Amino acid sequence: MEGTYQYISTQDELAELYTRMAHTDVYAIDTEFIKVNTLYPRLGLLQINVDGHIYLLDGQSLVLDDLWILLFNARQNILHACSEDIDLIHHYASQRALDNIFDTQIGLSFLDHGLQLSYQQALLQELGLSIDKGETRSDWLARPLRPEQLHYAATDVLHLPELAATIKRQLLERGTLEMAVEDCRTLARDIATDLPLAELYQDVATFKHSRQQLAQLQQLCVWREQIARATNQPRSFILKNAILLQLVEKQPINLYQLQRIPELRPAVIREHGKTILDLLRYLPDTDQWPARLPRPFRQRNQDLQDSIYIYVGQVAYELNIPAEVMFRKKWLQPLLLQVAIGGNEEKLPSALLGWRYDLLTRPLLNGLSSHRDLLQIEMAPLPDMLVV
């Protein structure tokens, strides 16, 4: 491997790193972690390239409070496919979003490389470099770390600055660098923004659920989240989403009926059974129940959707941006819903409210407003309250 790296496992050794970081304000970083039996990731190793010098920081033995401050105050942090890294840093640093980032994967998406090009493929396609990814699934919490693991980890940040510089140069030539950088910031802020507890049920519920069922799901999801955070357990270890749906479908009223819910573990019933039954039974007043969720727009609106994508394609072509980057498929339903029911535009996906707003979002909203009659929300014919 080109260059060398320094493995740091004691606090005293961090002094050299921090001194070097003080003389530059751009860092290339990556993390290796394990997130199997916990809600929060456990840091095994943090790799950082500081002006060509590579440091591997032992996440199991070091207190990195000063490092987080330096990263948050940097002019820019370079990463590839940053979502999980940002989530980890946000958890460990307990700070605002680390939005001073440049994600080379996002930059590459603006250069027609798709939305999920791997680091290995990025180096091969952009720099002609081939790296070994054989240690991807290593146990990064085991000690001592093997030389092969350290070599692999160091490689992940060795070429990252050069890759970023190559991508930025191409983006600058296309006139899309600032757009890509803004998308990096937007992603980081979205990752750092927790969904309010009262809205967690929306990731589980469907338009078929009655308002009573939604109120039950809301209470169950809030309770599950509180338990998961307090005990650092994955949510699925407490109650899987499929079990939540069965609970509001079957409406058990005693422990015997609860035991008949498939996959609901006996240990969960013993510890939390009574609480689960109470959450199903005791609900707030009906005027505080969540509103019904809208039915997904039906196929009869295909012509309207086609016209949206035609317009997206035109704008993307004019800006020399791939259409899939200009407008993600997952943004279609929120956009149509905004036209159908109106309300606060700030509830649109955050990416549609940045540089895309004047170029794409506002023209689409204005154009779709004349077709509001095609976007009426049809609610499922279920009562607000179940008869049990």
C-alpha positions in Angstrom: 0.0 0.0 0.0 1.2 3.5 -0.8 2.2 5.4 2.3 1.9 4.3 5.9 -0.6 4.6 8.7 -0.4 5.0 12.4 -2.6 3.0 14.7 -3.7 4.9 17.8 -5.1 3.2 20.9 -4.1 5.5 23.8 -5.1 9.0 24.6 -1.5 10.4 24.6 -1.0 9.3 21.0 -3.8 11.6 19.9 -1.7 14.7 20.4 0.2 14.3 17.2 -3.0 13.8 15.2 -4.7 16.9 16.7 -1.6 19.0 16.0 -1.6 17.9 12.4 -5.3 18.5 12.1 -4.8 22.1 13.4 -2.8 22.9 10.3 -5.5 21.9 7.8 -9.3 22.1 7.6 -10.2 19.3 5.2 -10.2 15.7 6.4 -11.1 12.4 4.7 -12.8 10.0 7.1 -14.4 6.6 7.3 -15.6 4.3 10.1 -15.8 0.6 10.8 -18.5 -0.4 13.3 -20.8 -3.2 14.4 -24.6 -2.8 14.7 -26.1 -6.2 15.2 -27.5 -6.5 18.6 -27.8 -2.9 19.5 -29.9 0.1 18.5 -26.8 2.4 18.3 -23.7 1.5 16.3 -20.5 0.5 18.2 -17.4 2.1 16.8 -14.6 -0.2 16.1 -12.2 2.0 14.2 -12.2 5.5 12.8 -9.9 6.2 9.9 -8.8 9.7 9.0 -6.6 11.0 6.3 -5.0 14.4 7.3 -3.0 15.9 4.5 -1.8 12.5 3.3 -1.1 11.2 6.8 -3.4 8.3 7.8 -4.4 7.5 11.3 -6.5 4.6 12.5 -8.2 5.4 15.8 -9.3 2.6 18.1 -12.9 3.3 18.8 -13.0 0.7 21.7 -10.3 2.4 23.8 -10.3 6.1 22.9 -12.3 9.1 24.1 -12.7 11.1 20.9 -14.5 14.2 22.2 -11.9 16.6 20.9 -11.9 14.9 17.5 -15.6 15.4 17.1 -15.1 19.1 17.7 -12.4 19.3 15.1 -14.6 17.5 12.6 -17.6 19.8 13.2 -15.4 22.9 12.8 -13.7 21.7 9.7 -14.2 23.4 6.3 -15.0 20.0 4.8 -15.0 16.3 5.7 -14.8 13.9 2.7 -16.6 10.6 2.9 -18.1 8.0 0.6 -21.6 6.7 1.1 -21.8 8.7 4.3 -25.2 7.8 5.7 -24.0 5.2 8.4 -20.9 7.2 9.2 -22.8 10.4 9.8 -25.3 8.5 11.9 -22.5 7.1 14.0 -20.7 10.4 14.4 -24.0 12.1 15.3 -24.6 9.5 18.0 -21.1 9.7 19.5 -20.7 13.4 19.3 -24.3 14.2 20.5 -24.2 17.3 18.4 -25.9 19.0 15.5 -25.8 17.5 12.0 -22.3 17.1 10.6 -23.2 18.9 7.4 -19.8 20.2 6.4 -19.3 17.2 4.2 -18.6 16.1 0.6 -19.9 12.6 -0.2 -18.1 11.2 -3.2 -20.9 8.9 -3.9 -23.3 11.8 -4.2 -20.8 13.7 -6.4 -20.5 10.6 -8.7 -24.3 10.4 -9.0 -24.2 13.9 -10.6 -21.7 12.4 -13.1 -24.0 9.7 -14.4 -22.6 6.9 -12.2 -25.9 6.0 -10.6 -27.0 6.6 -7.0 -25.1 3.8 -5.2 -21.7 3.4 -6.8 -19.4 1.6 -4.4 -16.1 3.0 -3.2 -14.2 0.1 -4.9 -15.9 0.8 -8.2 -15.5 4.5 -7.9 -11.7 4.2 -7.5 -11.6 1.8 -10.5 -13.6 4.0 -12.8 -12.3 7.4 -11.8 -8.7 6.7 -10.8 -8.0 3.3 -12.4 -7.1 1.8 -9.0 -8.2 -1.6 -7.7 -8.5 -2.3 -4.0 -9.3 -5.4 -2.0 -12.6 -5.5 -0.1 -12.0 -8.8 1.6 -12.3 -7.5 5.1 -15.7 -5.8 4.7 -17.5 -8.2 7.1 -14.7 -8.3 9.7 -15.4 -8.2 13.4 -14.2 -4.6 14.1 -14.8 -5.0 17.9 -12.4 -7.9 18.4 -9.0 -7.2 19.7 -6.3 -7.3 18.6 -7.1 -6.2 15.0 -5.3 -8.2 12.4 -2.8 -6.5 10.0 -5.1 -7.3 7.1 -7.9 -5.4 8.8 -5.7 -2.4 9.5 -4.4 -2.4 5.9 -8.0 -2.6 4.6 -9.2 0.2 6.8 -6.3 2.5 5.9 -6.9 1.9 2.2 -10.5 3.2 2.6 -9.2 6.7 3.2 -5.9 6.6 1.4 -7.3 7.6 -2.0 -10.4 9.4 -0.9 -9.0 13.0 -1.2 -7.8 12.3 -4.7 -11.1 10.8 -5.7 -12.9 13.8 -4.3 -10.7 16.2 -6.1 -11.3 14.4 -9.4 -15.0 14.4 -8.9 -15.1 18.1 -7.9 -13.1 19.1 -11.0 -15.7 17.4 -13.2 -18.6 18.9 -11.3 -17.1 22.3 -11.6 -16.8 21.9 -15.4 -20.5 20.9 -15.6 -21.5 23.8 -13.3 -23.1 21.4 -10.8 -20.6 21.4 -7.9 -22.6 23.6 -5.6 -25.7 21.6 -6.2 -23.9 18.4 -5.3 -22.5 20.0 -2.2 -25.9 21.2 -1.1 -27.3 17.6 -1.6 -24.5 16.4 0.7 -25.5 18.9 3.4 -29.2 18.1 3.0 -28.6 14.3 3.4 -26.5 14.9 6.5 -29.2 17.1 8.1 -31.9 14.6 7.3 -29.9 11.8 8.9 -29.5 13.9 12.1 -33.1 14.8 12.3 -35.1 12.3 14.3 -38.7 11.7 13.4 -40.9 13.0 16.2 -42.0 10.2 18.5 -45.7 10.8 17.7 -45.0 10.2 14.0 -43.1 7.0 14.2 -46.3 5.0 13.6 -46.4 6.3 10.0 -43.5 4.0 9.1 -45.6 1.0 10.1 -49.3 2.0 9.3 -51.1 1.9 6.0 -54.1 3.6 4.5 -56.2 0.5 5.5 -55.9 1.2 9.2 -58.8 2.9 11.1 -58.1 5.9 13.2 -58.4 3.7 16.3 -55.8 1.3 15.0 -53.6 4.3 14.1 -53.9 5.5 17.7 -52.9 2.1 19.0 -49.9 1.9 16.6 -48.9 5.4 17.7 -48.8 4.4 21.3 -47.1 1.1 20.7 -44.4 2.8 18.5 -43.7 5.5 21.0 -43.4 2.9 23.8 -41.2 0.6 21.7 -38.9 3.5 20.8 -38.5 4.6 24.4 -37.6 1.0 25.5 -35.2 0.6 22.6 -33.3 3.8 23.4 -33.2 3.1 27.2 -31.9 -0.4 26.7 -29.9 0.1 23.4 -31.8 -2.8 21.8 -32.9 -3.0 18.1 -36.6 -2.2 17.8 -37.2 -5.6 16.3 -35.9 -7.2 19.5 -38.8 -5.7 21.3 -41.6 -5.9 18.8 -41.2 -6.4 15.1 -43.3 -4.3 12.7 -45.1 -7.4 11.6 -46.1 -8.1 15.2 -47.4 -4.5 15.7 -49.6 -4.9 12.7 -51.0 -8.2 14.0 -51.7 -6.7 17.4 -53.9 -4.0 15.9 -55.5 -6.5 13.6 -56.3 -9.2 16.1 -57.0 -6.9 19.1 -56.0 -9.2 21.9 -57.6 -8.4 25.2 -55.8 -10.8 27.6 -52.5 -12.6 27.9 -53.9 -15.9 26.5 -54.9 -14.1 23.2 -51.5 -12.3 23.2 -49.7 -15.6 23.3 -51.5 -16.6 20.1 -49.8 -13.8 18.2 -47.2 -15.6 16.0 -43.5 -14.7 16.6 -44.3 -12.7 19.8 -41.6 -14.2 22.1 -42.7 -15.5 25.5 -40.0 -13.4 27.2 -41.6 -10.2 25.7 -45.0 -11.3 26.9 -43.7 -12.0 30.4 -42.0 -8.7 30.7 -44.2 -6.4 28.7 -47.5 -8.3 28.1 -49.7 -6.2 30.4 -48.2 -3.0 29.1 -48.9 -4.0 25.5 -52.5 -4.8 26.4 -52.9 -1.5 28.1 -51.5 0.4 25.2 -54.1 -1.3 22.9 -57.0 -0.7 25.3 -56.5 2.7 26.8 -56.4 5.4 24.2 -56.7 9.2 24.2 -60.0 10.9 23.3 -61.0 10.3 19.7 -60.3 13.9 18.7 -56.7 13.2 19.4 -56.5 10.1 17.2 -54.3 10.4 14.1 -56.0 11.2 10.8 -56.4 8.4 8.3 -53.5 7.9 6.0 -54.2 8.7 2.3 -54.6 5.9 -0.2 -51.7 5.7 -2.7 -52.6 7.3 -5.9 -54.0 4.9 -8.4 -52.8 3.8 -11.8 -55.4 6.1 -13.5 -53.1 9.0 -12.8 -50.3 7.4 -15.0 -50.7 10.1 -17.7 -50.1 12.8 -15.0 -47.1 11.0 -13.6 -45.7 10.6 -17.1 -46.0 14.3 -17.7 -44.1 14.9 -14.5 -41.2 12.7 -15.6 -41.2 14.3 -19.0 -40.8 17.7 -17.4 -38.1 16.4 -15.0 -36.2 15.0 -17.9 -36.3 18.4 -19.7 -35.0 20.3 -16.7 -32.4 17.6 -16.0 -31.1 17.8 -19.6 -30.9 21.6 -19.5 -28.8 21.4 -16.3 -26.7 18.5 -17.4 -27.9 16.5 -14.3 -29.1 12.8 -14.5 -32.9 12.7 -14.2 -32.7 10.2 -11.4 -30.7 12.7 -9.4 -32.9 15.6 -10.3 -36.0 13.8 -9.0 -36.2 10.6 -7.0 -39.1 8.3 -7.4 -39.7 8.3 -3.7 -40.5 12.0 -3.9 -43.5 11.5 -6.3 -46.1 10.6 -3.7 -45.3 13.5 -1.3 -45.4 15.9 -4.2 -48.8 14.7 -5.4 -50.1 14.7 -1.9 -49.0 18.3 -1.4 -51.1 19.3 -4.5 -54.1 17.2 -3.4 -54.4 18.5 0.1 -52.3 21.7 0.1 -50.8 22.6 3.4 -47.3 23.5 4.4 -44.7 23.0 1.6 -42.1 22.5 4.3 -43.4 19.0 4.7 -42.1 18.1 1.3 -38.8 16.2 1.1 -36.1 18.6 2.1 -34.2 18.1 -1.2 -37.2 19.5 -3.1 -36.9 22.8 -1.1 -33.3 23.6 -1.8 -31.8 24.4 -5.2 -34.5 22.3 -6.9 -37.3 24.5 -5.6 -37.3 27.3 -8.2 -36.0 25.0 -11.0 -38.3 22.1 -10.5 -40.6 22.0 -7.4 -42.4 25.2 -7.8 -43.1 24.8 -11.5 -44.4 21.2 -10.8 -46.6 22.4 -8.0 -48.1 25.2 -10.2 -48.6 22.9 -13.1 -50.2 20.1 -11.0 -52.6 22.5 -9.3 -54.8 22.6 -12.3 -55.2 18.8 -12.1 -56.2 18.7 -8.4 -59.4 17.0 -9.3 -57.4 13.9 -10.5 -55.7 13.7 -7.1 -58.6 13.4 -4.7 -57.6 11.2 -1.8 -59.8 8.2 -1.5 -60.1 6.8 2.0 -60.7 3.1 2.7 -64.3 2.3 3.7 -63.4 1.4 7.3 -64.9 2.9 10.5 -62.8 5.1 12.7 -63.4 2.8 15.6 -63.2 -1.0 15.5 -65.9 -3.1 17.2 -64.2 -5.7 19.3 
